[in-house]
Amino acid sequence: MKALILAAGMGTRLMPLTANTPKALVSINGVTLLEIAIRKLTRDGFTDIIVNVHHHAGMIKEFLNRHQFQGANISISDESGQLLDTGGAILKARWFLDGQEPFLVHNVDVISDISLQALLSEHFKRGGVATLSVSERQTRRYFLFDDILKLRGWTDSSSGEIRWAGDPIQQARPLAFNGIHIINPEIFRLMEEEGRFSIIDTYLKLTKTKSIYGYLQPGQTWFDLGKPDQLAVVSMFLTDHPEYTAQL
């Protein structure tokens, strides 16, 4: 199975750690975020992996050249010329991701024990264009779903902005996106955007006529390594819970 690890971000929330180091190579308990992501993907059967790069791109390329990951075939999608955001990154990697099978997209700064195989199984069962891993937690931005977890909109709780895909619905269910999704290659034939764009915009446009679903796995542990203080929290958590380190 194929996967894209989104590792091109500037890592501004992790400054000053990312001033001279790409976010993907920030270490936690001596292991880089990129290595943690690669290990998780390969254990869940996603062995053909492409990593997009921009900020300190050369350092990530050198890291991947120096390290061999058993069972993983790794390629690079170089965005050194322009950072393309999530949608643009997926489109640029079309040469690698397109084909007959769905592919995974996983943020490099996400650490979790979410089952990627369970997400894939749900995707096959429901048959939508994409299936988004979501959770019930407090955040700023939420996807809005109906009672069968079909995507219907998006909201920013801090500003009150709501973007509906089609008609508004009553009692929409707000769920936080986990930065992990399964996508059918047909999305490449449905995209109208070019260059730099967010996959959220694409999802909200497509869900007016296509099905995009959320998948909730209650009780799973999830961290977004977005700020330096979170690194210490996760480090302590992994030290106190070695079973998570073994799974990752």
ABEGO torsion letter per residue (X at the ends): XBBBBBAABAGAAAOAAAAABBAAABBBGGBBAAAAAAAAAAAAGBABBBBBBABGAAAAAAAAAABBBBGBBBBBBBAAABBAEAAAAAAAAAAAABEABBBBBBBAABBBABBAAAAAAAAAAAGBABBBBBBBBBBABBBBBBAAGBBAEBBBAAAGBBBBBEBBBBGBBBBBBAGBBBBBAAAAAABABBEBBBAAAAAAAAAAABBBBBBBBBGBBBBBBABAAAAAAAAAAAAABAAAAAAX
